[in-house]
Amino acid sequence: MEQRTRTGMAQIDDILGALGTSPPPPALAAIDDGVLRGLADRRESATARRGMVMAVAVAAFVGIAGAIAPAAPARAQAEPLFGVPSGAPSHLLAD
């Protein structure tokens, strides 16, 4: 039984030795481009995500600051809907 194990291990050593001396398949050369393209895409999406988070944070800050800051009450002048505006020349001459 020990003899079979040695023979099996010797076969594995021979197979690994043959793989070590053989040139790599040409398809492996194309893997570099794909990996680098994937890394660039991931970096680009992280940059876009960071920009989006920054925009949301600024919008939230402006919204909260606008809600907390005291504002003067709005005052509107009551004018008739179809009346003569107070700045019209005919209105100024009539007064």
CORRA-V201767 format. One record per backbone hydrogen bond with DSSP energy under -0.5 kcal/mol. CO is the residue of the C=O (numbers start at 1). NH is the residue of the N-H. E is the energy in kcal/mol with one decimal. If there is no record, write none. Layout:
co:CO nh:NH e:E
co:CO nh:NH e:E
//
This chain:
co:1 nh:5 e:-1.6
co:2 nh:6 e:-1.9
co:3 nh:7 e:-2.1
co:4 nh:8 e:-2.7
co:5 nh:9 e:-2.7
co:6 nh:10 e:-2.6
co:7 nh:11 e:-2.1
co:8 nh:12 e:-2.0
co:9 nh:13 e:-2.5
co:10 nh:14 e:-2.4
co:11 nh:15 e:-2.7
co:12 nh:16 e:-2.8
co:13 nh:17 e:-2.3
co:14 nh:18 e:-2.3
co:15 nh:19 e:-2.2
co:16 nh:20 e:-2.0
co:17 nh:21 e:-1.4
co:18 nh:22 e:-1.3
co:25 nh:28 e:-1.4
co:26 nh:29 e:-1.2
co:27 nh:30 e:-0.8
co:28 nh:31 e:-0.7
co:28 nh:32 e:-0.6
co:29 nh:33 e:-0.5
co:30 nh:34 e:-1.4
co:31 nh:35 e:-2.6
co:32 nh:36 e:-2.7
co:33 nh:37 e:-2.3
co:34 nh:38 e:-2.3
co:35 nh:39 e:-2.3
co:36 nh:40 e:-2.2
co:37 nh:41 e:-2.4
co:38 nh:42 e:-2.3
co:39 nh:43 e:-2.3
co:40 nh:44 e:-2.4
co:41 nh:45 e:-2.5
co:42 nh:46 e:-2.0
co:43 nh:47 e:-2.0
co:44 nh:48 e:-2.3
co:45 nh:49 e:-2.5
co:46 nh:50 e:-2.3
co:47 nh:51 e:-2.1
co:48 nh:52 e:-2.2
co:49 nh:53 e:-2.4
co:50 nh:54 e:-2.0
co:51 nh:55 e:-2.2
co:52 nh:56 e:-2.3
co:53 nh:57 e:-2.3
co:54 nh:58 e:-2.4
co:55 nh:59 e:-2.4
co:56 nh:60 e:-2.5
co:57 nh:61 e:-2.4
co:58 nh:62 e:-2.6
co:59 nh:63 e:-2.4
co:60 nh:64 e:-2.7
co:61 nh:65 e:-2.7
co:62 nh:66 e:-2.3
co:63 nh:67 e:-1.7
co:64 nh:68 e:-2.1
co:65 nh:69 e:-2.3
co:77 nh:79 e:-0.7
co:80 nh:83 e:-0.7
co:85 nh:88 e:-1.6
co:88 nh:92 e:-2.1
co:89 nh:93 e:-2.3
co:90 nh:94 e:-1.4
co:91 nh:95 e:-1.1
//
